[in-house]
Amino acid sequence: MKLPRRNFLHLAACAAALSAVSRVARAQAYPARPVRLIVGFGAGGTPDIIARLIGQWLSERLGQQFIIENRPGGGTNIATEAVVRAPPDGYTLLNVTTTNAINAALSETLKYDLIRDIAPVASTIDVPIVLVVNPSVPAKTVPEFIAYAKANPGKLNMASTGTGNLSHLSGELFKMMTSVSMLHVPYRGSPPAHTDLFSGQVQVMFDTWPAVIEHVRSGKLRALAVGTQTRSEALPDVPTIGEFVPGFEAVGVGGIGAPKSTPPEIINKLNGEINAGLADPRLKAKLADLGYAVVAGSPAEYGKLIVAEVEKWGKVIRAANIKPE
């Protein structure tokens, strides 16, 4: 039976209205059960701390438990693959870090595409990268350090928390932009790298502020500059590397992602609640005390940031010919 045009348009309008009502109802009902927030690192590190603070906030705001599930291994790939394979219903989320962006550029054998398979939900924090040296290094400023490195080629050993991670790539970016020569010495994490940095076996390192904060305060390490575009609130007296090396920027970027095809109304609901948490004075103060800067924004803005991070670190990886371990 052929419907009159007026009836057809009326039915089409009703269908669209019902679909919109259904989406709104689904967003209002979410979450109806506990949500998993998967972290690709072990307990106690920066990603885990951020995930637990955000998870606690969301649990209190949304009335369902946000369970932090640590799945270390594979350089965050195990955790990311678990989220990529999960149903796109908002009940499995990923704690996204700069490591994810680096892996996207570093590895050619990933079973997923970060930009295609993970839907951006919300950015959360920036983690300042700090250029620290053993106190035996005579340089007290970035220009002095560059001059010292050029006057002593091959004498500076640069520690990192592992080949191909942010600590390593920050140093490689610095080397590229300043034409200094330093021997890269990779370690498995910050603690063993710091041990050799204290003893002087290695002399310089690019590490996150939360990882070195106590060592700088105790005088075991000297902070020369931070990798953020502007001076960090946690280190107001420490200049940025960019003040002396124009264009240099190296920060750890954190955020939340979800499986692709997760309903936009759920993503928007999570984004709004996370941004509310980042604006809350209590949570903001906790993050500031730990040395983190809050970074709120829309899902689209966070998506652009992820793409930019993949492109940026991909250039460094290719220029330095870095291969995955």
C-alpha positions in Angstrom: 0.0 0.0 0.0 1.4 3.4 -1.0 1.2 6.0 1.8 0.2 9.5 1.0 3.2 11.8 1.2 1.8 13.6 4.3 1.4 10.3 6.2 4.8 9.2 5.2 6.5 12.4 6.4 4.5 12.2 9.7 5.7 8.6 10.3 9.3 9.5 9.5 9.1 12.4 11.9 7.7 10.1 14.6 10.5 7.5 14.0 13.2 10.2 14.3 11.6 11.5 17.5 11.4 8.0 19.0 15.0 7.5 18.1 16.1 10.7 19.8 14.0 9.8 22.9 15.6 6.4 23.0 19.1 7.9 22.9 18.3 10.4 25.6 16.8 7.6 27.8 19.9 5.5 27.2 22.2 8.3 28.3 20.0 9.0 31.4 20.0 5.3 32.4 23.8 5.0 32.0 25.5 3.6 33.9 23.2 0.9 35.1 26.0 -1.4 36.3 29.7 -1.1 37.3 32.1 0.3 34.6 35.7 -1.0 34.1 38.4 1.6 33.5 41.4 -0.3 32.2 44.9 0.9 32.9 47.9 -0.3 30.8 50.3 0.1 33.8 50.7 -1.4 37.2 49.4 0.1 40.4 51.0 3.2 41.9 52.3 4.9 38.8 51.0 8.1 37.2 48.4 6.5 34.9 47.0 4.4 37.8 46.8 7.4 40.2 45.0 9.5 37.6 42.6 6.7 36.8 41.7 6.1 40.4 41.1 9.8 41.1 38.9 10.1 38.0 37.2 6.8 38.7 36.4 7.8 42.3 34.9 11.1 41.0 32.7 9.3 38.4 31.6 6.7 41.0 30.4 9.4 43.3 28.7 11.5 40.5 27.0 8.6 38.6 26.1 6.3 41.4 27.9 3.2 40.0 31.3 1.9 40.7 34.1 2.6 38.3 36.5 -0.3 38.8 40.2 0.3 38.0 41.6 -2.7 36.3 45.4 -2.8 35.9 46.6 -4.7 32.8 50.3 -3.9 32.4 52.3 -5.5 29.6 53.1 -5.0 26.0 53.7 -1.3 26.5 50.0 -0.7 27.1 49.0 -2.8 24.1 47.4 -5.6 26.2 45.1 -3.1 27.9 44.3 -1.3 24.7 43.4 -4.5 22.8 41.1 -5.5 25.6 39.2 -2.2 25.2 39.2 -2.4 21.4 37.5 -5.8 21.6 35.0 -4.8 24.3 31.3 -4.1 23.5 30.9 -0.4 22.6 28.4 0.2 25.4 30.3 2.6 27.7 31.0 -0.1 30.3 34.7 -0.6 29.3 36.9 2.4 29.1 40.6 3.0 28.5 43.0 5.2 30.4 44.9 6.7 27.5 48.4 8.0 27.8 51.2 9.4 25.6 52.5 5.8 25.5 49.5 4.8 23.4 50.3 7.6 20.9 53.9 6.6 20.8 53.1 2.9 20.2 50.8 3.9 17.3 53.8 5.5 15.6 56.5 3.0 16.8 55.0 -0.4 16.1 53.9 -1.7 12.7 52.5 -4.9 14.1 49.7 -3.6 16.3 46.4 -5.4 16.2 44.5 -2.2 16.3 44.6 1.4 15.1 44.5 3.8 18.0 42.9 6.7 16.1 40.4 4.5 14.3 39.5 2.0 17.1 39.4 4.1 20.2 36.8 6.8 20.6 38.1 9.9 22.5 36.0 10.7 25.6 37.9 13.3 27.5 41.4 14.7 28.1 42.4 14.8 31.8 45.9 15.9 32.6 49.3 17.0 31.4 52.3 15.6 33.2 55.4 17.9 33.0 58.6 16.4 31.7 61.6 17.7 33.5 65.2 17.9 32.4 67.2 16.9 35.5 70.9 16.4 36.0 73.3 15.0 38.5 74.6 17.9 40.7 78.1 17.1 39.5 77.1 18.5 36.1 78.3 22.1 36.3 75.4 23.5 34.2 72.7 25.3 36.1 70.7 26.5 33.0 69.7 25.0 29.7 72.1 27.3 27.7 74.9 26.3 30.0 73.9 22.6 29.7 73.9 22.8 25.9 77.3 24.5 25.9 78.7 21.9 28.3 77.4 19.0 26.2 78.9 20.5 23.0 82.2 21.1 24.8 82.3 17.5 26.1 81.0 15.3 23.2 80.4 11.7 24.2 80.8 12.3 27.9 77.1 12.7 28.9 75.0 9.6 29.4 71.2 10.1 29.1 69.1 7.8 31.2 65.5 6.9 30.2 62.8 4.7 31.5 63.0 2.5 28.4 63.6 2.6 24.7 60.8 4.2 22.8 58.9 5.8 25.7 58.3 9.4 26.5 61.4 9.8 28.6 63.6 8.5 25.8 61.8 10.4 23.0 61.9 13.7 25.0 65.7 13.4 25.1 65.9 12.5 21.4 63.8 15.5 20.6 66.1 17.7 22.7 69.2 16.2 20.9 67.6 16.9 17.5 66.7 20.5 18.3 70.0 21.4 20.0 72.5 19.2 18.0 74.0 17.9 21.3 75.5 14.4 21.6 74.4 12.2 24.5 74.5 8.4 24.8 71.1 6.9 25.5 71.0 4.4 28.4 67.6 2.7 28.8 66.4 1.3 32.1 63.2 -0.6 33.1 61.4 2.3 34.8 62.4 5.3 36.9 63.8 3.8 40.1 66.8 2.0 38.6 67.5 5.0 36.3 67.5 7.3 39.3 69.9 5.0 41.3 72.5 5.4 38.6 71.7 9.1 38.2 72.4 9.7 41.9 75.7 7.9 41.6 76.7 9.8 38.5 77.0 6.7 36.2 74.5 8.6 34.0 74.3 12.4 34.2 71.1 13.5 32.6 67.5 12.4 32.3 64.1 13.6 31.0 61.5 12.3 33.4 58.0 13.2 34.7 57.8 15.7 37.5 55.9 13.4 39.9 58.8 10.8 39.5 61.6 13.2 40.4 59.9 15.7 42.7 61.3 14.4 46.0 64.8 14.0 44.5 64.8 17.6 43.3 63.6 18.8 46.6 66.2 16.8 48.5 69.0 18.1 46.3 69.9 14.7 44.8 69.0 16.0 41.4 69.0 19.5 39.8 66.0 20.5 37.7 67.1 22.7 34.8 63.8 23.2 32.9 60.4 21.7 32.2 59.0 20.6 28.8 55.6 22.4 29.0 54.8 25.4 26.8 54.4 27.6 29.9 55.9 27.4 33.3 54.4 24.7 35.5 52.4 25.7 38.6 54.2 22.9 40.4 57.6 24.4 39.4 57.0 28.2 39.0 60.7 29.1 39.4 61.9 26.5 36.9 62.0 27.9 33.3 60.6 26.0 30.3 63.0 24.4 27.8 61.2 26.3 25.1 62.4 29.6 26.6 65.9 28.6 25.3 65.0 26.0 22.6 62.0 27.6 20.7 59.3 25.1 19.8 60.4 22.4 22.2 57.5 20.8 24.1 57.4 17.4 25.8 54.6 16.5 28.2 52.7 13.4 29.2 49.1 13.6 28.0 46.4 11.7 29.8 42.8 11.0 28.9 39.9 8.5 28.7 38.9 6.6 25.6 36.2 4.0 24.7 35.7 1.4 22.0 34.7 2.9 18.6 31.0 3.1 18.0 30.3 3.8 21.7 27.0 5.9 21.6 27.9 9.6 21.4 25.3 10.4 24.1 27.3 8.2 26.6 30.6 9.7 25.5 29.2 13.2 26.0 27.8 12.3 29.4 31.2 11.0 30.5 32.9 14.0 29.1 30.7 16.4 31.0 31.2 14.6 34.3 34.9 14.3 33.8 35.2 18.0 33.0 33.1 18.8 36.1 35.6 16.8 38.1 38.6 18.7 36.6 36.9 21.9 37.6 36.2 20.8 41.1 38.5 22.7 43.5 39.2 19.6 45.7 40.1 17.3 42.8 42.0 20.0 41.0 44.0 20.6 44.2 44.8 16.9 44.6 46.1 16.8 41.0 48.1 20.0 41.4 49.7 18.7 44.6 50.9 15.7 42.6 52.3 17.9 39.9 49.6 17.5 37.2 47.9 20.2 35.2 44.3 19.6 34.4 43.3 19.7 30.7 39.5 19.8 30.0 37.9 19.8 26.6 35.4 18.2 24.3 35.7 14.7 22.8 36.5 16.3 19.4 39.3 18.4 20.9 40.8 15.4 22.6 40.6 13.4 19.4 42.6 16.2 17.6 45.2 16.1 20.5 45.7 12.3 20.1 46.2 12.7 16.3 48.8 15.5 17.0 50.6 13.4 19.5 50.9 10.4 17.1 52.2 12.7 14.4 54.6 14.5 16.6 56.3 11.5 18.2 56.2 9.6 14.9 58.5 12.3 13.4 61.0 11.9 16.3 60.9 8.1 16.0 61.6 8.2 12.3 64.3 10.8 12.6 66.1 9.0 15.4 65.5 5.6 13.7 64.1 4.1 16.9 62.9 0.5 16.7 60.7 -1.3 19.2 62.4 -3.6 21.6 
